[in-house]
Amino acid sequence: MALLEVKDLYKSFESLQVLRGISFSLEQGETLSVIGPSGGGKTTLLRCMNFLGLPDSGSISVNGETLFDSGSGKTLSDADIRRNRLHFGLVFQNFNLFPQYTALQNVMLAGELLAKERPDYKANKKAIHAQLEQQAKELLAQMGLSERAGHYPHQLSGGQQQRVAIARALALHPDILCFDEPTSALDPELTGEVLRVLRDLADRKTTMIIVTHEMNFARDVADRILFMDGGVVVEQGPARQLIEHPQEERTRRFLAHYSE
C-alpha cells in the first residue's frame, strides 16, 4: 500500500477550474518532484493536500486512512482539518517565519501549541518544554544552524530562514514533507544551501513532494517526477527517464524551454 493516495482531485475558484482530476501515489521514503509551467495547478495541489483549501471532489488517503473523500458525505470539522494537517509539513516559498521569535522559538512553536492540548501538560510543562527545545536544537544542527538558534529572522539570510522553515516543518514529524518552490525567493548562492539540505533529506529517505523549477535537482534527487499543465497530470515517471526522454509533446516543450 502506498503511503499517500490522491485520487481524482478537482478544485475550482469560481469559474476557473485549477485542478482537473489529479491522481497519483507516493511510497514511503520516496521523493516526488512536481514540475510544470506557472499557473498549472501545482501550488493549489499542495494547498489541497495540506488542507489549506478543500478540494471540490476526489479523495486523499495517508497510510490507508481516508482524510478526505467527497463521496462520503462527511463534512470535515475544524478539528478534523487540524488533525489531517499533522500528516503533512509544508515549506513555503517565502519562509513565513514569525519575526518576533528566534530561530529556536520558531521551530518549537507548533510543538508547544500542540503540547498545551495534552492532559498532562500542566504537570509536566518543564519536561515537555525541555524535550521540545532539545529536538529543535537537533533539527537546527541538522540544518547547519546551531550557531543561529538565538537569532531573529531579520538577522538571518534568506537561505538560513528557509532552513529554519524546513526544521520547523520537520519538528512535528509529518508523514510527508511538502515544498512549494523552496528556492524561488533566493539568489543562486543561497539556492545551493537549501538544495543541499533537500539532498540530505532525500538521502535520509524522508518522504517528500517538491514543487520546483530546478530541473537538474529534480532529475538528480527525485525518485519520480510528475509533470502538470493546465490542471492535469500530463506525464509522470522515473525522474531521469522523464527529464531525458519525455513522452508527451507538452513535457518536451516545457523542458526545452528550461534547457535554453
Secondary structure, 3 states (H helix, E strand, C coil): CCCEEEEEEEEEECCEEEEEEEEEEECCCCEEEEECCCCCCHHHHHHHHCCCCCCCEEEEEECCEEEEEHHHCCCCCHHHHHHHHCCEEEECCCCCCCCCCCHHHHHHHHHHHHHCCCCCCCCCHHHHHHHHHHHHHHHHHHCCCHHHCCCCHHHCCHHHHHHHHHHHHHCCCCCEEEEECCCCCCCHHHHHHHHHHHHHHHHCCCCEEEECCCHHHHHHHCCEEEEEECCEEEEEEEHHHHHHCCCCHHHHHHHHHHHC
